[in-house]
Amino acid sequence: MKKKQRQHQLSFRQKLILTSIACLVIPTIGMLYITNSYSKLIIREHSLEKSTQSLMIVQSQINAVFEEMVSVSNFVHFDPEIKNLLEDAKTNPVSARTLTSRLEQVAGETADLRITLLDRDGNAYSDYSFYDFDPRDFTREGWFTRLEQLSPYDTLFMGAEANYLTSQPDKPYVFMTARALREGTDTGPYAYLIVSRSEASIREHFGSLEEDVYLLNGAHHILSNRNEALIGSSFNTVIPVDEPVYPDIVEFNHENQLLLSLPLKYADWSLVSVAPYEQLTERLNGINRTGLLLQAIFAISFLFALTYLLRRFTKPVLILGKVARRVEAGDLMVRSKIRGRDEIGSLGHSFDEMLDRIQLMLKQVELEQQLKRQAEIAMLQAQINPHFLFNVLSSIRLRLLMKQDEENAFIVGSLSSLLRASFSSQEEFVSISHELESAKQYMELMRFTMRYPTESVVNADVDLLLELVPRFILQPVIENAYKHGFARGGGRILISIEKINTVLRIRVEDNGTGMEEDTLNILLLHIKQQDAALENLKTAESADDKIPSHGIGLVNVYQRLKLIYGDSFTMNIESINGCRTTVELILPYRETGGH
């Protein structure tokens, strides 16, 4: 039954080949679809960018035309010579002729630039002949009354106006700017200035473009275009769109048209370009279709090559599968013997190495089981020996009491209690009460062995006696005080334990001989180095030789608490030579049993 199921199941090679084909075909189809979509988007953006650049060139050129007209208006407005000539020309014909020449100089070599000055008294001056047009007729135009309403220095722009010069029948339209000339912001105009240029000067910038460009006013009426017949008509008659959005692609005359608009610097006029979208993108679309076809051909070719190579490269996997089934059956002596510089060869070599290590590990486990049994026997023996020692010490203490030697009996009892606490408890943490009791017993023993009299004082908050701390953190500090602080005379040890905010402070202070400054600095430096030494066991072992004799116990306590609490633990040491030594342990405060 299992064999039939295996026959119907796909092999690893078949799964790998089918998966590889699926991983190639599905992303390829998605990639071709996304590439085609993005290519169309890129082509659209490219066409839009190209048309925008062309329109921006025309925009700058037309802005330059209007800027020249504004510059001429500003020059005439602020030229003191022209103002003086305008005032003198009212009574002096020579000044009038000089003013006319001055206007011709301002117009310069621009052939279709015309300048007209009208003063308040009805006198007119221009750079063209009065036979072509009487400038005083400007006062009858509807726009002339609007000049009075303009703010000082503002300019009125007018486009697609009928050409007022009869000598230019080939230029039927002109663009004009008009301004009321004032001496100040609060005074009335002393003259009116009209500057004009022919519409042809605008239209000539449209001739070299592939796009059809329109100059529109704020009401979307055409002010300039290649086709003069469209000037003055609404843009909606050309592109029947109620509210055109720029940029946009609209269908008109069965063709897609690309619409683009840019504002002009002056007035509320804008440039609009209309271009057949298919003509702009025909070449790029052809390149895109050719690229998609080549990608499809390459993908199919790669698919066949991939199938062949996968069948060839995965053949050693069959061998590894057979070897794995034999190992599953319990034959650990079989080896694949597949070698090579590629990953399959490395896998075969690693598989054989793994089998070798498994055999070695099995032997090691067998040896460890033997050692474990031996360790259990040794542990039983280690438990028997301390009990025998406790019984002997209890018998000695009883005999001393029977002889009424209470002092020595108390010392033997303290020793027995201290040894019992050391051997019997296997817990890493004990209560503060238990730790203080062990410290008191140790201090009684040390007081018995010391040559000079010593005493001890313990101050601990009753609420903290049940809090847990690591075992034997006080005994090395107390031992250091007895061995080094009281070596030359007696003294007193003060132990205080208190809670400060979120930390527990344990303080051991003796009034012994203290440490010299050099010794203290070496000890503090060594303690600081333990943070790095704890990360490197070899460094920590080699650093022990450099510890001063005063600080071996302190360094051991620091290393142990640092391993338990990490950065939450701090040790502070203060010592005054010949006066005192204080060791302060700062531990994180936790609730009872939190350790």
PyMOL commands that set and color helices and strands:
alter all, ss='L'
color gray80, all
select helices_A, chain A and resi 2-8+12-78+80-88+93-107+135-140+144-149+200-206+228-230+235-237+277-313+315-328+343-402+406-424+432-449+462-464+475-485+517-533+537-546+552-568
alter helices_A, ss='H'
color red, helices_A
select strands_A, chain A and resi 114-119+124-126+156-162+173-181+191-198+212-216+222-224+248-252+255-263+270-276+429-431+454-460+468-470+491-500+503-510+570-576+580-588
alter strands_A, ss='S'
color yellow, strands_A
deselect
rebuild
show_as cartoon
